[in-house]
Amino acid sequence: MYANIWHKVVWVVAVVASAGLLAPPLFFIAAKKRVVSMAVPAVYAAIIYGTAVLGSLVGNPKNWVGGVLAITMIVAAVHASILDADWKRGR
């Protein structure tokens, strides 16, 4: 999936620095390379962007949006870091 270690570091840092907002594009690229299924970027997009939209519509009285986005960001960063553990070019 990644050409070298720096490519991996840049993607993981980008996911963390953007608070998870760049997770769906990363996993879309991985899905295009057939590393993950197309459902993975759709699920990340639904959770991340859906939470932000829902939080702005219904309000955020107990800061639940921040918690959901933080957990999703952590999961996405770990998933991005282990994404190419057994990936082989041309598969």
VOTINU-948501 format. One record per residue (C-alpha): residue number from 1; residue in one letter; x, y, z. Coordinates in Angstrom, 3 decimals. Layout:
<sites>
+-----+------+----------+----------+----------+
| seq | type |       c1 |       c2 |       c3 |
+-----+------+----------+----------+----------+
| NUM |    A |        X |        Y |        Z |
...
+-----+------+----------+----------+----------+
</sites>
This chain:
<sites>
+-----+------+----------+----------+----------+
| seq | type |       c1 |       c2 |       c3 |
+-----+------+----------+----------+----------+
|   1 |    M |    0.000 |    0.000 |    0.000 |
|   2 |    Y |    2.729 |    2.447 |    0.970 |
|   3 |    A |    5.819 |    3.018 |   -1.187 |
|   4 |    N |    8.086 |    3.549 |    1.835 |
|   5 |    I |    7.970 |    4.254 |    5.555 |
|   6 |    W |    7.722 |    8.029 |    5.091 |
|   7 |    H |    4.595 |    7.629 |    2.985 |
|   8 |    K |    3.054 |    5.659 |    5.846 |
|   9 |    V |    4.103 |    8.260 |    8.417 |
|  10 |    V |    2.649 |   11.109 |    6.350 |
|  11 |    W |   -0.716 |    9.364 |    6.009 |
|  12 |    V |   -0.998 |    8.476 |    9.694 |
|  13 |    V |    0.013 |   12.008 |   10.746 |
|  14 |    A |   -2.465 |   13.474 |    8.235 |
|  15 |    V |   -5.291 |   11.389 |    9.705 |
|  16 |    V |   -4.404 |   12.454 |   13.245 |
|  17 |    A |   -3.739 |   16.129 |   12.413 |
|  18 |    S |   -7.028 |   16.456 |   10.531 |
|  19 |    A |   -8.936 |   14.890 |   13.463 |
|  20 |    G |   -9.918 |   11.979 |   11.238 |
|  21 |    L |  -11.387 |   14.059 |    8.426 |
|  22 |    L |   -8.820 |   12.681 |    5.953 |
|  23 |    A |   -9.488 |    9.052 |    6.877 |
|  24 |    P |  -12.131 |    8.412 |    4.181 |
|  25 |    P |   -9.869 |    9.565 |    1.298 |
|  26 |    L |   -7.021 |    7.368 |    2.585 |
|  27 |    F |   -9.229 |    4.323 |    2.729 |
|  28 |    F |  -10.771 |    5.164 |   -0.644 |
|  29 |    I |   -7.279 |    5.038 |   -2.142 |
|  30 |    A |   -6.688 |    1.739 |   -0.347 |
|  31 |    A |   -9.981 |    0.423 |   -1.717 |
|  32 |    K |   -8.998 |    1.434 |   -5.250 |
|  33 |    K |   -5.773 |   -0.555 |   -4.755 |
|  34 |    R |   -7.937 |   -3.467 |   -3.496 |
|  35 |    V |   -6.318 |   -3.500 |   -0.061 |
|  36 |    V |   -9.683 |   -3.032 |    1.707 |
|  37 |    S |  -13.264 |   -3.293 |    0.535 |
|  38 |    M |  -15.173 |   -0.249 |   -0.736 |
|  39 |    A |  -17.357 |   -0.428 |    2.380 |
|  40 |    V |  -14.493 |    0.729 |    4.621 |
|  41 |    P |  -14.236 |    4.325 |    3.308 |
|  42 |    A |  -18.037 |    4.530 |    3.237 |
|  43 |    V |  -18.255 |    3.529 |    6.902 |
|  44 |    Y |  -15.532 |    5.987 |    7.936 |
|  45 |    A |  -17.206 |    8.783 |    5.948 |
|  46 |    A |  -20.618 |    8.014 |    7.451 |
|  47 |    I |  -19.253 |    8.011 |   10.999 |
|  48 |    I |  -16.978 |   11.047 |   10.702 |
|  49 |    Y |  -19.041 |   13.355 |    8.505 |
|  50 |    G |  -22.380 |   12.083 |    9.833 |
|  51 |    T |  -21.343 |   12.786 |   13.407 |
|  52 |    A |  -20.275 |   16.320 |   12.544 |
|  53 |    V |  -23.510 |   17.064 |   10.687 |
|  54 |    L |  -25.716 |   15.446 |   13.319 |
|  55 |    G |  -23.907 |   17.326 |   16.088 |
|  56 |    S |  -24.495 |   20.637 |   14.345 |
|  57 |    L |  -28.183 |   19.841 |   13.789 |
|  58 |    V |  -29.153 |   18.528 |   17.226 |
|  59 |    G |  -26.569 |   20.335 |   19.317 |
|  60 |    N |  -23.706 |   19.132 |   21.424 |
|  61 |    P |  -24.746 |   19.595 |   25.076 |
|  62 |    K |  -22.461 |   16.949 |   26.606 |
|  63 |    N |  -19.643 |   17.092 |   24.020 |
|  64 |    W |  -20.529 |   13.707 |   22.534 |
|  65 |    V |  -19.360 |   14.785 |   19.071 |
|  66 |    G |  -15.802 |   15.323 |   20.268 |
|  67 |    G |  -15.741 |   11.904 |   21.907 |
|  68 |    V |  -17.033 |   10.089 |   18.835 |
|  69 |    L |  -14.627 |   11.924 |   16.544 |
|  70 |    A |  -11.680 |   11.267 |   18.884 |
|  71 |    I |  -12.415 |    7.539 |   19.061 |
|  72 |    T |  -12.909 |    7.361 |   15.293 |
|  73 |    M |   -9.641 |    9.252 |   14.733 |
|  74 |    I |   -7.726 |    6.824 |   16.940 |
|  75 |    V |   -9.248 |    3.796 |   15.198 |
|  76 |    A |   -8.530 |    5.283 |   11.755 |
|  77 |    A |   -4.914 |    6.084 |   12.661 |
|  78 |    V |   -4.279 |    2.563 |   13.941 |
|  79 |    H |   -6.031 |    1.090 |   10.915 |
|  80 |    A |   -3.932 |    3.271 |    8.583 |
|  81 |    S |   -0.718 |    2.249 |   10.310 |
|  82 |    I |   -1.400 |   -1.493 |    9.952 |
|  83 |    L |   -3.058 |   -1.215 |    6.548 |
|  84 |    D |   -0.278 |   -2.754 |    4.496 |
|  85 |    A |    0.893 |   -5.449 |    6.892 |
|  86 |    D |    0.409 |   -8.245 |    4.355 |
|  87 |    W |   -0.248 |   -6.307 |    1.133 |
|  88 |    K |    1.585 |   -7.402 |   -1.985 |
|  89 |    R |    1.744 |   -5.352 |   -5.202 |
|  90 |    G |   -0.545 |   -6.663 |   -7.938 |
|  91 |    R |   -2.964 |   -8.450 |   -5.646 |
+-----+------+----------+----------+----------+
</sites>
